[in-house]
Amino acid sequence: MTLATATNEHLANISNTLIYSAMAVYTLAFFAYIAEWLFGSRSKVARTANALTTEAGSKAAGPAVTVNKAGGTAVLERPKVVTRAVAGARDVPDGPGAHGGDEQGDLYGRIAISLTVLAFLVELGGVIARAASVERAPWGNMYEFNITFSTVAVGVYLTLLALKKNVRWLGLFLTTTVLLDLGLAVTVLYTASDQLVPALHSYWLYIHVSTAIICGAVFYVGAVGTMLYLFKDSYENKLASGGKPGTFATSVLERLPSSASLDKFSYRVNAAVFPLWTFTIIAGAIWAESAWGRYWGWDPKETWAFITWVAYACYLHARSTAGWKGRKAAYIALIAFGCWLFNYYGVNIFVGGKHSYAGV
């Protein structure tokens, strides 16, 4: 055994240790987010109900007009015009967040974020060590793609927090799925550190696959926002129709942003990354011509990448089309993300093709 081989194995073992350590810290962060939701104040759980009741009452009474008298002259103040995120959306306030505006809940939330940052750094170290063990990009197989993907997804979340965006409510859902992703990676998808097949020795590996990972991570964030939008919209519909949601639904959904805010968030996230996904497909075609002598051959991976592109294009078009905003567009967004997931997991595991060399 040569020294270089031993060093590579040593770095690969360090990478594995760091990934398992990151999972342990993510688990602690998960429980801290749970504590934030459990111990946050429940004193504001009537926010949406009160808003909808007030809105219904004001609609029944008609727009209010205030009359001011100045020097004997009556001045009519026009009612304020409210622009909604979605046609027909209600004017309800955003929830106070998982902590519920409570100091104790906020403390647990800050601890959760700190643990998430620590786990992110540890996992990033594991990804870098994996790359150093073979001196190449750390996404040559599904295991490496998984650990890199989850790292980037957490990085997107932390970036949004750093930009002062109100996305702390995403933390619990993020750590849950990251733990599932890493659990799948270290058990079912684990592949020993090894060199790439000749077809992957190209600078396009760094360009094409890295952009695909970034797009997937951002699409994931948008999909979580879309799912929560559907739940929050149903909750608001039930309140508006005079129904009474359960205690658990009220406690959780009242703390989230309004359905209009969630819808706007998901749309902006998906729209922002869609051009990069377009570039990813173009970069893949250029790489295919270099490796296989053709730009497009309807390989299963290529086909599903294009299907995903079409699905997200339909979502963006529907989101700007009257009659398709709101829930209908949200369903298309979830279908589009489902296409992305199948393109990665389904095609790689169940469908053969030129991309099969990536391995499991």
Disulfide bonds with the S-S distance in Angstrom:
none
